[in-house]
Amino acid sequence: MKWFRRKHEQSWEVVGCECIDPVPMINDDDELDILRVKDTATCGTYIFDLGKCSPQGSDYCKAVLFARQQLLQEIVKNSYNILLLESWTLILYRKGKSHRIEVQYAGRPAYVSGKAPPFRPPPFMAVLESQHLFS
């Protein structure tokens, strides 16, 4: 078996990474009738190619919000309606002048009878709003 290597192709280098460990998304004050909880967390990985434009703090926030929305749509397909715990990891890559954002969003799905509590923003989003995050 022969192995071929591309001579001039650069690989993606990691510029920065932010990880948020699982955070409870409901309070003890919330009176919820939780009927079932999934045994394991559900995770999704989403990649955003930014091309040659330099990412801003708002790009990171939009990527995390989009990833969360996609994960919520996935859990609804499996008959769940809330996430009890949420966590995310954002990685910024660079290849030459091109940038890419990867978001891994995870949560513990559950089903609540009646009206589900309003969604809170993803945990620790303020971390992403600083412009110097991955400078």
Accessible surface in RSA format (square Angstrom, percent):
REM  Atomic radii and reference values for relative SASA: ProtOr
REM  Chains: A
REM  Algorithm: Lee & Richards
REM  Probe-radius: 1.40
REM  Slices: 20
REM RES _ NUM      All-atoms   Total-Side   Main-Chain    Non-polar    All polar
REM                ABS   REL    ABS   REL    ABS   REL    ABS   REL    ABS   REL
RES MET A   1   206.09 106.7 122.72  81.2  83.37 198.5 122.51 104.2  83.58 110.7
RES LYS A   2   167.20  81.6 145.65  89.4  21.55  51.3  92.87  83.6  74.33  79.2
RES TRP A   3   217.68  87.4 188.40  91.2  29.27  68.7 167.56  89.3  50.11  81.3
RES PHE A   4   180.02  90.1 144.76  89.7  35.25  91.7 147.33  89.3  32.69  93.6
RES ARG A   5   211.21  88.7 185.64  94.6  25.57  60.9  73.21 100.1 138.00  83.6
RES ARG A   6   181.61  76.3 164.96  84.1  16.65  39.6  59.26  81.0 122.35  74.2
RES LYS A   7   175.60  85.7 145.56  89.3  30.04  71.5  90.67  81.6  84.93  90.5
RES HIS A   8   173.29  94.7 142.43  99.0  30.86  79.0 107.22 110.5  66.06  76.9
RES GLU A   9    97.72  56.1  65.70  49.7  32.01  76.2  33.20  64.2  64.52  52.7
RES GLN A  10   109.89  61.4  98.73  72.2  11.16  26.6  42.32  90.1  67.56  51.2
RES SER A  11    95.08  80.3  76.10 101.6  18.99  43.7  49.70 105.8  45.39  63.6
RES TRP A  12    70.75  28.4  49.19  23.8  21.56  50.6  43.29  23.1  27.46  44.5
RES GLU A  13    89.83  51.6  84.36  63.8   5.47  13.0  33.70  65.2  56.13  45.8
RES VAL A  14    90.89  59.8  65.32  59.1  25.57  61.6  65.32  56.8  25.57  69.4
RES VAL A  15    41.48  27.3  11.76  10.6  29.72  71.6  15.79  13.7  25.70  69.7
RES GLY A  16    13.71  16.9   0.00   N/A  13.71  16.9  13.71  37.6   0.00   0.0
RES CYS A  17    62.84  47.5  37.15  41.4  25.69  60.4  20.63  52.3  42.21  45.5
RES GLU A  18    44.43  25.5  42.85  32.4   1.58   3.8   2.07   4.0  42.36  34.6
RES CYS A  19    78.05  59.0  53.65  59.8  24.40  57.3  24.41  61.8  53.63  57.8
RES ILE A  20    22.17  12.6  16.62  12.4   5.55  13.4  18.07  13.0   4.10  11.1
RES ASP A  21   111.11  77.8 105.28 104.8   5.83  13.8  28.01  65.9  83.10  82.9
RES PRO A  22    85.95  62.6  66.32  60.5  19.62  71.3  66.32  54.8  19.62 122.0
RES VAL A  23    36.01  23.7  35.80  32.4   0.21   0.5  36.01  31.3   0.00   0.0
RES PRO A  24    92.65  67.5  78.21  71.3  14.44  52.5  78.21  64.6  14.44  89.7
RES MET A  25    19.10   9.9  13.07   8.6   6.03  14.4  12.82  10.9   6.29   8.3
RES ILE A  26    46.85  26.7  35.44  26.4  11.41  27.5  35.51  25.6  11.34  30.8
RES ASN A  27    80.34  55.4  72.04  69.6   8.30  20.0  13.55  32.6  66.79  64.6
RES ASP A  28   152.67 106.9 118.41 117.9  34.27  81.0  39.82  93.7 112.86 112.6
RES ASP A  29   127.19  89.1 103.35 102.9  23.83  56.4  36.00  84.7  91.19  90.9
RES ASP A  30    40.90  28.7  22.84  22.7  18.07  42.7   6.69  15.7  34.21  34.1
RES GLU A  31   172.80  99.2 135.19 102.3  37.61  89.5  55.35 107.1 117.45  95.9
RES LEU A  32    45.41  25.3  13.40   9.6  32.01  80.5  16.17  11.4  29.25  78.7
RES ASP A  33    85.54  59.9  77.46  77.1   8.08  19.1  29.17  68.6  56.37  56.2
RES ILE A  34    64.93  36.9  38.56  28.7  26.37  63.6  38.56  27.8  26.37  71.6
RES LEU A  35   104.33  58.1  72.09  51.6  32.25  81.1  74.65  52.4  29.69  79.9
RES ARG A  36    98.52  41.4  91.16  46.5   7.36  17.5  57.29  78.3  41.22  25.0
RES VAL A  37    59.49  39.1  37.02  33.5  22.47  54.1  37.14  32.3  22.35  60.6
RES LYS A  38    63.54  31.0  61.07  37.5   2.47   5.9  34.83  31.4  28.71  30.6
RES ASP A  39   128.76  90.2 107.16 106.7  21.60  51.1  30.10  70.8  98.65  98.4
RES THR A  40    86.04  61.2  81.41  82.5   4.63  11.0  71.62  96.2  14.42  21.8
RES ALA A  41    61.75  56.8  38.25  59.0  23.50  53.5  38.25  53.9  23.50  62.3
RES THR A  42    23.75  16.9  20.52  20.8   3.23   7.7  22.51  30.2   1.25   1.9
RES CYS A  43    82.42  62.3  51.47  57.4  30.95  72.7  27.50  69.7  54.93  59.2
RES GLY A  44    12.99  16.0   0.00   N/A  12.99  16.0  12.99  35.6   0.00   0.0
RES THR A  45    76.37  54.3  47.92  48.6  28.46  67.8  30.68  41.2  45.69  69.1
RES TYR A  46    42.14  19.7  38.31  21.8   3.82  10.0  37.51  28.2   4.63   5.7
RES ILE A  47    95.62  54.4  64.50  48.0  31.12  75.0  64.50  46.4  31.12  84.4
RES PHE A  48    45.34  22.7  40.71  25.2   4.63  12.1  45.34  27.5   0.00   0.0
RES ASP A  49    97.13  68.0  65.32  65.0  31.81  75.2  30.67  72.2  66.46  66.3
RES LEU A  50    39.39  21.9  25.82  18.5  13.57  34.1  31.17  21.9   8.22  22.1
RES GLY A  51    36.08  44.5   0.00   N/A  36.08  44.5  33.89  93.0   2.19   4.9
RES LYS A  52   152.36  74.3 128.82  79.0  23.53  56.0  96.32  86.7  56.03  59.7
RES CYS A  53    75.91  57.4  65.05  72.6  10.86  25.5  45.72 115.8  30.19  32.6
RES SER A  54    72.66  61.4  61.01  81.4  11.64  26.8  28.78  61.3  43.88  61.5
RES PRO A  55    19.54  14.2   5.88   5.4  13.66  49.7   5.88   4.9  13.66  84.9
RES GLN A  56    85.01  47.5  84.22  61.6   0.79   1.9  34.64  73.7  50.37  38.2
RES GLY A  57     1.91   2.3   0.00   N/A   1.91   2.3   1.61   4.4   0.30   0.7
RES SER A  58    61.68  52.1  52.14  69.6   9.54  22.0  41.55  88.5  20.14  28.2
RES ASP A  59    37.43  26.2  33.20  33.0   4.24  10.0   3.17   7.5  34.26  34.2
RES TYR A  60     8.35   3.9   8.35   4.8   0.00   0.0   1.46   1.1   6.89   8.5
RES CYS A  61    16.41  12.4  16.41  18.3   0.00   0.0  12.47  31.6   3.94   4.2
RES LYS A  62   134.67  65.7 130.40  80.0   4.28  10.2  82.83  74.6  51.84  55.2
RES ALA A  63     6.11   5.6   2.06   3.2   4.05   9.2   5.70   8.0   0.42   1.1
RES VAL A  64     0.00   0.0   0.00   0.0   0.00   0.0   0.00   0.0   0.00   0.0
RES LEU A  65    86.15  48.0  81.71  58.5   4.44  11.2  81.96  57.6   4.19  11.3
RES PHE A  66    99.69  49.9  94.34  58.4   5.35  13.9  99.17  60.1   0.52   1.5
RES ALA A  67     0.00   0.0   0.00   0.0   0.00   0.0   0.00   0.0   0.00   0.0
RES ARG A  68    18.16   7.6  18.16   9.3   0.00   0.0   4.50   6.2  13.65   8.3
RES GLN A  69    90.86  50.8  90.18  65.9   0.68   1.6  29.33  62.4  61.53  46.7
RES GLN A  70    50.48  28.2  49.05  35.8   1.44   3.4   3.05   6.5  47.43  36.0
RES LEU A  71     1.30   0.7   1.30   0.9   0.00   0.0   1.30   0.9   0.00   0.0
RES LEU A  72    14.16   7.9  13.95  10.0   0.21   0.5  14.16   9.9   0.00   0.0
RES GLN A  73    85.35  47.7  80.60  58.9   4.76  11.3  28.65  61.0  56.70  43.0
RES GLU A  74    74.50  42.8  74.47  56.3   0.04   0.1  22.53  43.6  51.98  42.4
RES ILE A  75     1.81   1.0   1.45   1.1   0.36   0.9   1.81   1.3   0.00   0.0
RES VAL A  76    95.40  62.8  85.10  77.0  10.30  24.8  85.19  74.0  10.21  27.7
RES LYS A  77   153.01  74.6 116.71  71.6  36.30  86.4  84.26  75.8  68.75  73.2
RES ASN A  78    84.24  58.1  68.74  66.4  15.51  37.3  17.96  43.2  66.29  64.1
RES SER A  79    66.78  56.4  56.72  75.7  10.06  23.2  29.91  63.7  36.88  51.7
RES TYR A  80    33.49  15.6  30.05  17.1   3.45   9.0   7.08   5.3  26.41  32.6
RES ASN A  81    37.99  26.2  32.11  31.0   5.88  14.2  22.15  53.3  15.84  15.3
RES ILE A  82     5.86   3.3   5.86   4.4   0.00   0.0   5.86   4.2   0.00   0.0
RES LEU A  83     5.30   3.0   0.30   0.2   4.99  12.6   0.30   0.2   4.99  13.4
RES LEU A  84    27.03  15.1  25.71  18.4   1.33   3.3  25.71  18.1   1.33   3.6
RES LEU A  85    62.11  34.6  62.10  44.4   0.01   0.0  62.11  43.6   0.00   0.0
RES GLU A  86     2.73   1.6   2.09   1.6   0.63   1.5   0.63   1.2   2.09   1.7
RES SER A  87    17.87  15.1  17.57  23.4   0.30   0.7   3.86   8.2  14.01  19.6
RES TRP A  88     2.72   1.1   0.00   0.0   2.72   6.4   2.45   1.3   0.28   0.5
RES THR A  89    29.49  21.0  29.26  29.7   0.23   0.5   7.89  10.6  21.60  32.6
RES LEU A  90     0.00   0.0   0.00   0.0   0.00   0.0   0.00   0.0   0.00   0.0
RES ILE A  91    26.56  15.1  26.56  19.8   0.00   0.0  26.56  19.1   0.00   0.0
RES LEU A  92     4.74   2.6   4.74   3.4   0.00   0.0   4.74   3.3   0.00   0.0
RES TYR A  93    37.56  17.5  37.56  21.4   0.00   0.0  18.82  14.1  18.75  23.1
RES ARG A  94    86.05  36.1  85.57  43.6   0.48   1.1  14.74  20.1  71.31  43.2
RES LYS A  95    57.92  28.3  51.63  31.7   6.28  15.0  24.88  22.4  33.04  35.2
RES GLY A  96    44.94  55.4   0.00   N/A  44.94  55.4  30.22  82.9  14.72  33.0
RES LYS A  97   157.03  76.6 148.24  91.0   8.79  20.9  94.79  85.3  62.25  66.3
RES SER A  98    28.10  23.7  28.10  37.5   0.00   0.0   9.18  19.6  18.92  26.5
RES HIS A  99    22.04  12.0  21.19  14.7   0.85   2.2   9.90  10.2  12.14  14.1
RES ARG A 100    59.90  25.1  59.90  30.5   0.00   0.0   2.79   3.8  57.10  34.6
RES ILE A 101     0.91   0.5   0.91   0.7   0.00   0.0   0.91   0.7   0.00   0.0
RES GLU A 102    22.03  12.6  21.93  16.6   0.10   0.2   0.35   0.7  21.68  17.7
RES VAL A 103     0.00   0.0   0.00   0.0   0.00   0.0   0.00   0.0   0.00   0.0
RES GLN A 104    64.53  36.1  62.26  45.5   2.27   5.4   7.24  15.4  57.29  43.5
RES TYR A 105     0.00   0.0   0.00   0.0   0.00   0.0   0.00   0.0   0.00   0.0
RES ALA A 106    21.77  20.0  21.64  33.4   0.13   0.3  21.64  30.5   0.13   0.4
RES GLY A 107     3.05   3.8   0.00   N/A   3.05   3.8   3.05   8.4   0.00   0.0
RES ARG A 108    74.87  31.4  74.51  38.0   0.36   0.9   7.70  10.5  67.18  40.7
RES PRO A 109     0.60   0.4   0.60   0.6   0.00   0.0   0.60   0.5   0.00   0.0
RES ALA A 110     0.00   0.0   0.00   0.0   0.00   0.0   0.00   0.0   0.00   0.0
RES TYR A 111    71.56  33.4  71.56  40.7   0.00   0.0  29.68  22.3  41.88  51.6
RES VAL A 112     1.48   1.0   1.11   1.0   0.37   0.9   1.11   1.0   0.37   1.0
RES SER A 113    36.36  30.7  28.44  38.0   7.91  18.2  21.27  45.3  15.09  21.1
RES GLY A 114    71.37  88.0   0.00   N/A  71.37  88.0  43.92 120.5  27.45  61.5
RES LYS A 115   190.00  92.7 160.33  98.4  29.67  70.6 111.19 100.1  78.81  84.0
RES ALA A 116    29.59  27.2  18.20  28.1  11.38  25.9  18.20  25.6  11.38  30.2
RES PRO A 117    24.05  17.5  13.27  12.1  10.78  39.2  19.60  16.2   4.44  27.6
RES PRO A 118   115.19  83.9  99.68  90.9  15.51  56.4 111.27  91.9   3.91  24.3
RES PHE A 119   117.59  58.8  86.75  53.7  30.84  80.3  89.06  54.0  28.53  81.7
RES ARG A 120    81.21  34.1  76.39  38.9   4.82  11.5  43.60  59.6  37.61  22.8
RES PRO A 121   100.62  73.3  90.20  82.2  10.42  37.9  96.09  79.3   4.53  28.2
RES PRO A 122     4.53   3.3   0.38   0.4   4.14  15.1   0.38   0.3   4.14  25.8
RES PRO A 123    12.41   9.0   3.01   2.7   9.40  34.2  12.41  10.2   0.00   0.0
RES PHE A 124   120.81  60.4 104.01  64.4  16.80  43.7 111.56  67.6   9.25  26.5
RES MET A 125    24.88  12.9  21.27  14.1   3.62   8.6  21.27  18.1   3.62   4.8
RES ALA A 126    76.77  70.6  62.42  96.3  14.36  32.7  63.18  89.0  13.60  36.0
RES VAL A 127    52.66  34.7  42.16  38.2  10.50  25.3  50.94  44.3   1.72   4.7
RES LEU A 128     0.00   0.0   0.00   0.0   0.00   0.0   0.00   0.0   0.00   0.0
RES GLU A 129   108.43  62.2  93.58  70.8  14.85  35.4  30.50  59.0  77.92  63.6
RES SER A 130    36.55  30.9  25.84  34.5  10.71  24.7  30.80  65.6   5.75   8.1
RES GLN A 131   120.43  67.3 100.60  73.5  19.83  47.2  60.35 128.5  60.08  45.6
RES HIS A 132   135.96  74.3 126.47  87.9   9.49  24.3  86.56  89.2  49.40  57.5
RES LEU A 133    34.10  19.0  11.45   8.2  22.65  56.9  13.26   9.3  20.84  56.1
RES PHE A 134    21.01  10.5   5.00   3.1  16.02  41.7  11.02   6.7   9.99  28.6
RES SER A 135   128.96 109.0  52.35  69.9  76.61 176.5  71.86 153.0  57.10  80.0
END  Absolute sums over single chains surface
CHAIN  1 A     8892.3       7164.5       1727.8       4824.8       4067.5
END  Absolute sums over all chains
TOTAL          8892.3       7164.5       1727.8       4824.8       4067.5
